[in-house]
Amino acid sequence: MNINELKNTWEQQDRAIEESVEINQQELSDVDTSQHKNKFRRLIAFRLFEALIFTIIILSLWYYIGSNIEHNLIFTAPTISALILNIFAIIGLIGSIGQIVLIFQLDYSAPIKKLQTQILTIVSHELQFTKLVLMSAPFYLAYVFLGFDLLFGFDFYSQLSENIITIYIVTSALLFLVMLWFNIKLSCKNVSTPWVKKSIEFLVGKHLVEMSGVVNNLEQHG
């Protein structure tokens, strides 16, 4: 075999290897896209169910608020508690619908970098929604006041002394500051911090951390 024949053989092998790599990359891309589609179909179904639950809660709380105001002609502690919790339920409903809209806007034919960025936006939206829900923690007694009125029919707040109410206000304010600091630190940009990474994984899963790492690498090298 002369040098020209050997060169042609090498070139043919190189082309065959390149074609094989391109086919395998396309197959991997198709598999990855299919997995994302299945995952997001399940997520849409869950968010639709979640939106239905939030809608029922919102309507029920509005009915409770209206009935109490009509009966008592004033805003009692349980009524104010119901109003506060209703605000967070509305935030939850908006978050669920917002994520569904983002999923439907996914363009699977887009370049991989753009698609991964869109996916990161969807999962980051879930993190932002979770952080907003966490801000309801400082209003923990709202659940107690409303629960006592619904279950036992009396205003638990009216049974508290001024000292207890003062303690509640102080602890709620401190908890609000703690949750505010926690939410500021809880960001995809801070996933290199161990406790932030573990917190995000616990709240919305490892997928967000993995996707944020991939997109950050693409942005640094793209």
Phi, psi and chi 1 to 4 in degrees:
 res  aa     phi    psi   chi1   chi2   chi3   chi4
   1 MET       -  122.9  179.5  179.8  -67.6      -
   2 ASN   -80.2  177.9   57.3   37.3      -      -
   3 ILE   -65.1  -39.5  -65.8  177.3      -      -
   4 ASN   -64.5  -41.8  -70.9  -27.3      -      -
   5 GLU   -64.6  -41.1  -69.2  176.1  -16.3      -
   6 LEU   -64.1  -39.6 -174.2   59.8      -      -
   7 LYS   -64.0  -42.6 -177.2  178.0  178.9 -179.4
   8 ASN   -63.9  -38.4  -70.7  -25.4      -      -
   9 THR   -64.0  -42.8  -59.3      -      -      -
  10 TRP   -62.0  -43.9  -78.2  -12.5      -      -
  11 GLU   -63.2  -40.0  -70.4  176.9   -9.8      -
  12 GLN   -64.8  -40.5  -70.0  175.6   -0.2      -
  13 GLN   -66.1  -39.5  -70.8  177.7  -15.1      -
  14 ASP   -62.0  -43.6  -72.9  -19.1      -      -
  15 ARG   -64.4  -38.8  -76.1 -164.2  -64.1  -89.2
  16 ALA   -65.1  -40.3      -      -      -      -
  17 ILE   -66.3  -44.0  -68.9  172.7      -      -
  18 GLU   -61.5  -42.4  -71.7  176.9   -0.6      -
  19 GLU   -64.7  -39.1  -69.9  174.7   -3.7      -
  20 SER   -65.0  -42.8  176.1      -      -      -
  21 VAL   -63.2  -43.4  170.1      -      -      -
  22 GLU   -62.3  -41.4  -70.1  176.6   -3.6      -
  23 ILE   -64.7  -44.5  -68.9  172.6      -      -
  24 ASN   -64.5  -39.7  -71.2  -24.0      -      -
  25 GLN   -63.9  -39.5  -73.5  178.6  -21.6      -
  26 GLN   -65.9  -40.5 -178.6   62.1   39.8      -
  27 GLU   -64.5  -42.7  -70.8  176.6  -11.0      -
  28 LEU   -62.9  -40.6  -72.1  173.0      -      -
  29 SER   -63.6  -41.6  177.9      -      -      -
  30 ASP   -63.6  -42.3  -68.7  -18.8      -      -
  31 VAL   -63.3  -45.5  170.0      -      -      -
  32 ASP   -61.8  -43.6 -172.2   58.1      -      -
  33 THR   -62.8  -41.6  -60.4      -      -      -
  34 SER   -63.6  -40.1  176.6      -      -      -
  35 GLN   -64.1  -42.1  -70.9  175.7  -13.1      -
  36 HIS   -64.1  -40.7  -78.8  -54.2      -      -
  37 LYS   -61.3  -45.7  -75.0 -178.4  177.6  179.0
  38 ASN   -63.8  -41.5  -68.7  -27.6      -      -
  39 LYS   -64.3  -42.0 -178.0  177.5  -66.6 -175.7
  40 PHE   -75.2  -27.7  -75.6  128.7      -      -
  41 ARG   -63.1  -43.7  -73.5 -166.2 -168.7  100.6
  42 ARG   -65.8  -38.0  -67.2 -166.5  -63.9  -91.0
  43 LEU   -66.1  -38.9 -176.1   56.7      -      -
  44 ILE   -62.0  -44.2  -72.6  174.0      -      -
  45 ALA   -61.6  -42.0      -      -      -      -
  46 PHE   -65.7  -43.8  176.6   77.3      -      -
  47 ARG   -65.8  -35.9  -70.8  -67.1  176.4 -123.9
  48 LEU   -64.0  -43.5  -73.7  172.0      -      -
  49 PHE   -63.8  -42.2  175.0   75.7      -      -
  50 GLU   -62.4  -41.8 -172.6  178.4   65.0      -
  51 ALA   -63.4  -37.0      -      -      -      -
  52 LEU   -64.2  -43.8  175.6   62.1      -      -
  53 ILE   -63.1  -45.4  -63.1  -60.3      -      -
  54 PHE   -61.0  -39.6  -82.9  126.5      -      -
  55 THR   -63.3  -42.8  -59.2      -      -      -
  56 ILE   -63.1  -42.8  -66.2  173.0      -      -
  57 ILE   -62.7  -44.8  -67.8  174.0      -      -
  58 ILE   -61.8  -47.8  -68.4  168.6      -      -
  59 LEU   -63.9  -40.1  -66.4  176.3      -      -
  60 SER   -65.4  -43.0  -60.3      -      -      -
  61 LEU   -67.5  -37.9  -72.5  176.1      -      -
  62 TRP   -63.5  -40.1  -85.4  125.1      -      -
  63 TYR   -63.6  -42.9  176.9   78.3      -      -
  64 TYR   -63.0  -45.0  171.2   85.3      -      -
  65 ILE   -62.0  -47.1  -66.4  168.5      -      -
  66 GLY   -61.5  -42.5      -      -      -      -
  67 SER   -65.6  -41.1  -60.7      -      -      -
  68 ASN   -66.7  -42.3  -92.2   23.4      -      -
  69 ILE   -65.1  -41.3  -66.9  176.1      -      -
  70 GLU   -64.2  -36.4 -177.8 -179.7   -1.0      -
  71 HIS   -81.0  -42.6 -177.0  -96.6      -      -
  72 ASN   -98.6  -18.0  -62.4  -47.7      -      -
  73 LEU    62.1   12.1  -59.8  178.0      -      -
  74 ILE  -142.6  165.3   57.7  172.3      -      -
  75 PHE   -89.2  105.7  -81.0   94.6      -      -
  76 THR   -84.2  170.3   60.4      -      -      -
  77 ALA   -58.8  -43.9      -      -      -      -
  78 PRO   -62.7  -36.5  -25.2   35.9      -      -
  79 THR   -66.8  -43.9  -55.9      -      -      -
  80 ILE   -63.9  -38.2  -64.0  174.1      -      -
  81 SER   -62.2  -43.3  -61.7      -      -      -
  82 ALA   -63.1  -37.7      -      -      -      -
  83 LEU   -65.7  -43.1 -175.0   59.8      -      -
  84 ILE   -62.2  -48.4  -67.4  172.0      -      -
  85 LEU   -65.8  -30.6  -62.6  179.2      -      -
  86 ASN   -67.3  -35.8 -152.4   16.8      -      -
  87 ILE   -61.4  -43.8  -68.7  172.9      -      -
  88 PHE   -69.2  -32.6  -75.5  103.0      -      -
  89 ALA   -66.1  -38.4      -      -      -      -
  90 ILE   -65.2  -41.1  -68.1  171.7      -      -
  91 ILE   -59.5  -42.4  -67.8  173.4      -      -
  92 GLY   -61.7  -42.1      -      -      -      -
  93 LEU   -63.8  -45.0  177.3   61.4      -      -
  94 ILE   -61.9  -40.8  -66.4  172.8      -      -
  95 GLY   -63.1  -42.7      -      -      -      -
  96 SER   -63.9  -47.2  -62.2      -      -      -
  97 ILE   -64.9  -40.6  -65.0  174.6      -      -
  98 GLY   -60.5  -41.0      -      -      -      -
  99 GLN   -70.0  -35.6 -167.1  169.8   51.1      -
 100 ILE   -61.4  -43.7  -67.7  172.6      -      -
 101 VAL   -60.6  -44.3  171.8      -      -      -
 102 LEU   -62.5  -38.9  -71.5  174.3      -      -
 103 ILE   -65.0  -42.0  -67.1  173.6      -      -
 104 PHE   -67.8  -19.8  -82.7  115.9      -      -
 105 GLN   -86.2   -2.4  -69.8  176.7  -16.5      -
 106 LEU   -61.6  134.2  -90.0  177.9      -      -
 107 ASP  -113.2   98.6 -177.9    8.9      -      -
 108 TYR   -72.2  -12.3  -68.9   99.7      -      -
 109 SER   -89.9   -3.7   62.3      -      -      -
 110 ALA   -72.5  160.8      -      -      -      -
 111 PRO   -54.8  150.9  -24.6   33.6      -      -
 112 ILE   -58.5  -37.5 -173.8   65.1      -      -
 113 LYS   -64.0  -43.2  179.0  179.1  177.7  179.1
 114 LYS   -66.6  -40.7 -178.3  178.1  179.5 -178.9
 115 LEU   -64.4  -43.5  179.2   59.2      -      -
 116 GLN   -64.2  -36.3  -72.2  175.9  -34.2      -
 117 THR   -66.1  -39.6  -57.3      -      -      -
 118 GLN   -64.0  -41.2  -72.2  177.8  -30.4      -
 119 ILE   -64.6  -41.2  -66.9  173.3      -      -
 120 LEU   -62.3  -37.7  178.0   60.9      -      -
 121 THR   -61.8  -40.3  -59.5      -      -      -
 122 ILE   -64.1  -47.6  -68.3  171.6      -      -
 123 VAL   -72.9  -33.0 -168.9      -      -      -
 124 SER   -64.8  -34.9  -63.7      -      -      -
 125 HIS   -60.9  -39.3 -178.6  -86.2      -      -
 126 GLU   -63.9  -38.2 -178.1  175.3   -2.2      -
 127 LEU   -65.3  -44.3  177.4   60.5      -      -
 128 GLN   -61.2  -41.2  -64.5  -59.9  -37.0      -
 129 PHE   -62.2  -42.9  159.4   67.3      -      -
 130 THR   -64.0  -39.6  -55.2      -      -      -
 131 LYS   -64.0  -38.1  -72.2  162.7   65.5  173.3
 132 LEU   -65.2  -40.5  -75.6  172.1      -      -
 133 VAL   -65.2  -37.6  172.6      -      -      -
 134 LEU   -61.8  -25.7  -72.8  175.1      -      -
 135 MET   -69.6   -6.9  -71.4  -54.1  -63.5      -
 136 SER   -79.9  -12.0   66.2      -      -      -
 137 ALA   -57.4  -41.7      -      -      -      -
 138 PRO   -61.8  -16.2  -25.4   35.8      -      -
 139 PHE  -101.0   36.3  -55.8   95.6      -      -
 140 TYR   -58.9  -33.7   60.0   93.4      -      -
 141 LEU   -72.5  -14.9  -86.7 -176.4      -      -
 142 ALA   -62.0  -36.9      -      -      -      -
 143 TYR   -65.5  -38.2  -62.7   94.1      -      -
 144 VAL   -67.4  -48.1  176.5      -      -      -
 145 PHE   -60.8  -45.7  -64.6  151.7      -      -
 146 LEU   -67.9  -40.7 -179.7   60.6      -      -
 147 GLY   -63.4  -43.3      -      -      -      -
 148 PHE   -63.0  -38.5  -93.7   87.8      -      -
 149 ASP   -69.5  -40.1 -171.8   51.0      -      -
 150 LEU   -71.9  -40.3  -69.4  174.3      -      -
 151 LEU   -86.2  -37.7  -63.3  176.1      -      -
 152 PHE  -117.6  -10.6  -53.7  108.1      -      -
 153 GLY    74.9   26.9      -      -      -      -
 154 PHE  -140.9  158.9   77.1   94.4      -      -
 155 ASP   -85.2  102.8 -172.6   -8.3      -      -
 156 PHE   -65.3  -31.8 -179.7   70.1      -      -
 157 TYR   -61.0  -37.2  176.3   81.3      -      -
 158 SER   -67.1  -15.7   62.4      -      -      -
 159 GLN   -90.4   -5.6  -51.4  -59.5  -44.5      -
 160 LEU   -87.3  145.4  -59.7  177.8      -      -
 161 SER   -80.6  166.7   65.6      -      -      -
 162 GLU   -63.7  -35.0  -69.5 -175.2    2.0      -
 163 ASN   -64.2  -43.0  -70.2  -23.6      -      -
 164 ILE   -64.6  -41.3  -63.5  -62.9      -      -
 165 ILE   -63.3  -40.3  -66.0  173.7      -      -
 166 THR   -63.7  -42.7  -59.2      -      -      -
 167 ILE   -61.4  -41.4  -67.6  173.1      -      -
 168 TYR   -62.1  -43.3  162.3   62.6      -      -
 169 ILE   -64.0  -44.3  -66.4  173.7      -      -
 170 VAL   -65.0  -47.7  172.1      -      -      -
 171 THR   -65.1  -36.3   54.5      -      -      -
 172 SER   -65.5  -41.0  -64.8      -      -      -
 173 ALA   -65.1  -43.4      -      -      -      -
 174 LEU   -64.2  -42.4  -68.7  174.8      -      -
 175 LEU   -65.2  -36.0 -175.2   56.1      -      -
 176 PHE   -62.3  -43.6  177.8   82.0      -      -
 177 LEU   -65.3  -40.3  -67.8  175.8      -      -
 178 VAL   -63.3  -45.6  170.5      -      -      -
 179 MET   -67.3  -34.7  -66.2  -53.4  -58.8      -
 180 LEU   -64.9  -45.5 -175.8   61.8      -      -
 181 TRP   -62.6  -43.3  174.8   85.6      -      -
 182 PHE   -61.4  -43.3  178.7   74.2      -      -
 183 ASN   -67.9  -34.8  -79.2  -10.5      -      -
 184 ILE   -66.0  -41.4  -68.5  173.4      -      -
 185 LYS   -72.8  -27.2  -67.6  -66.8 -176.2 -178.8
 186 LEU   -79.8   86.2 -156.0   63.5      -      -
 187 SER  -140.2  152.0  168.8      -      -      -
 188 CYS   -61.6  -27.5  -64.1      -      -      -
 189 LYS   -70.7  -15.7  -60.2  -61.9 -177.3 -179.6
 190 ASN  -107.9   20.9  -63.5  -29.6      -      -
 191 VAL   -66.6  -13.6  -69.9      -      -      -
 192 SER   -71.5  -19.8   58.0      -      -      -
 193 THR   -79.2  122.7  -55.2      -      -      -
 194 PRO   -52.8  -47.6  -27.4   35.8      -      -
 195 TRP   -70.1  -31.6   73.9  -95.3      -      -
 196 VAL   -67.1  -44.5  172.8      -      -      -
 197 LYS   -59.8  -46.0  179.6  179.2  178.9 -179.7
 198 LYS   -66.4  -37.4  -69.1 -178.6  179.9  179.1
 199 SER   -65.1  -44.1  -62.5      -      -      -
 200 ILE   -65.7  -41.7  -65.5  175.8      -      -
 201 GLU   -60.8  -39.6  -72.5  178.5   -8.9      -
 202 PHE   -69.1  -39.6  174.5   76.4      -      -
 203 LEU   -78.3  -44.6  -68.8  171.7      -      -
 204 VAL  -128.9    5.6  -64.8      -      -      -
 205 GLY    97.5  165.8      -      -      -      -
 206 LYS   -72.5  -18.7  -66.2 -176.4  177.9 -179.9
 207 HIS   -59.5  -39.7 -174.1   67.7      -      -
 208 LEU   -63.9  -43.9  173.6   58.7      -      -
 209 VAL   -63.5  -43.4  177.9      -      -      -
 210 GLU   -63.7  -45.5  -66.0  170.6   -2.9      -
 211 MET   -65.4  -40.2  -75.5  -57.9  -54.5      -
 212 SER   -64.8  -37.6   60.9      -      -      -
 213 GLY   -65.3  -43.0      -      -      -      -
 214 VAL   -62.5  -48.9  170.1      -      -      -
 215 VAL   -66.5  -39.2  173.8      -      -      -
 216 ASN   -62.2  -39.0  -73.1  -23.0      -      -
 217 ASN   -66.5  -40.0  -72.2  -26.2      -      -
 218 LEU   -63.3  -39.7  -73.9  171.3      -      -
 219 GLU   -69.0  -33.2  -70.2  176.9  -13.7      -
 220 GLN   -75.3  -33.5  -68.8  173.1    2.3      -
 221 HIS  -104.5   -2.5  -62.1   94.4      -      -
 222 GLY   -98.0      -      -      -      -      -
